[in-house]
Amino acid sequence: MEFQHCPRCGHDQFPPRISCTRCHVGGLEWRPASGRGTVFSFTIVHRAPTDAFKADVPYALAIIELEEGVRAMMNVRAADLSAVAIGAPVDIVFEPTEGGFPPLPQARLRD
């Protein structure tokens, strides 16, 4: 996983944008993320938003704060959803998708 870094003001951001959200300059650099973070906030989804997600409920949807300070929304993969908690350490893994789409980042609770 990568995030954007502004060489002018030092701001890190995710999701990617065409310019820095702090100083509005273009020419942002890509930096690799460590792949580690913590649960900043989460909810347990019990009702599928569409039929495509019916087989997945219940699932945890969270905002993960990466070690670098940027935040990203993703699912938390956990055998026991009651173990998902604010501040819980996670590793970012990439789950394959179907139909030729790129892999999706997912958070996995760290042991």
C-alpha positions in Angstrom: 0.0 0.0 0.0 1.2 3.5 -0.8 0.2 7.0 0.2 1.1 10.4 -1.2 3.7 12.8 0.3 4.0 16.5 -0.5 7.7 17.5 -0.9 6.7 21.2 -0.3 4.9 21.1 3.0 5.6 17.5 4.2 1.9 16.5 4.4 1.0 12.8 3.9 -2.4 11.9 2.5 -4.6 9.1 1.4 -6.7 8.5 -0.7 -4.7 9.9 -3.6 -5.6 13.3 -5.1 -4.2 15.4 -7.8 -2.7 18.0 -5.4 -1.8 18.4 -1.7 -4.8 18.9 0.5 -2.8 21.2 2.7 -0.8 23.5 0.4 -2.5 22.6 -3.0 0.8 22.0 -4.8 1.0 19.3 -7.4 3.9 16.9 -8.0 3.2 14.6 -5.0 5.5 11.7 -4.3 4.5 8.1 -3.6 5.7 6.6 -0.4 5.4 2.9 0.7 3.3 2.3 3.8 4.7 0.0 6.5 1.6 -2.2 6.3 0.9 -1.8 10.0 -1.7 0.3 11.8 -4.5 0.4 14.4 -8.3 0.5 14.3 -9.2 4.2 14.6 -13.0 3.6 14.3 -15.2 0.7 13.2 -18.7 -0.6 12.8 -20.1 -4.1 12.4 -22.3 -4.4 9.4 -25.3 -6.8 9.9 -27.4 -5.8 7.0 -26.0 -6.1 3.5 -26.2 -2.8 1.5 -26.9 -4.8 -1.7 -27.4 -8.4 -2.6 -23.8 -8.7 -3.6 -22.8 -8.5 0.1 -25.4 -10.8 1.6 -23.0 -13.7 1.9 -20.4 -11.4 3.8 -22.6 -10.2 6.7 -21.8 -9.7 9.4 -18.4 -8.0 8.7 -16.3 -5.3 10.3 -15.8 -2.0 8.3 -13.1 0.2 9.9 -11.0 3.3 9.5 -7.4 2.2 9.9 -4.8 4.6 11.0 -1.5 3.5 9.4 1.8 4.0 11.3 2.6 6.9 9.0 -0.5 8.8 10.2 -2.8 8.5 7.1 -6.2 6.8 7.5 -7.9 4.4 5.1 -11.3 2.7 5.2 -11.3 -1.1 4.8 -12.7 -4.4 6.1 -11.2 -6.0 9.1 -10.7 -9.7 8.7 -11.2 -11.5 12.0 -12.5 -14.9 12.9 -14.1 -13.4 16.0 -15.7 -10.0 15.3 -16.0 -9.3 19.0 -12.1 -9.0 19.0 -12.3 -5.9 16.8 -11.7 -2.9 19.0 -10.6 0.7 18.7 -6.8 0.8 19.1 -6.4 -2.9 18.0 -3.2 -3.5 16.0 -3.6 -4.6 12.5 -1.6 -5.7 9.5 -2.7 -4.7 6.0 -3.0 -7.6 3.6 -4.3 -7.6 0.0 -7.1 -9.9 -0.9 -7.6 -11.1 -4.5 -10.7 -10.1 -6.4 -12.6 -11.5 -9.3 -13.1 -10.1 -12.8 -9.6 -8.7 -13.3 -10.0 -6.0 -10.6 -6.9 -5.1 -8.5 -6.6 -6.7 -5.0 -8.3 -4.9 -2.2 -6.5 -3.9 1.0 -7.9 -5.6 4.1 -6.9 -5.2 7.8 -6.1 -8.4 9.7 -6.0 -8.3 13.5 -2.4 -8.8 14.7 -1.8 -11.6 17.2 
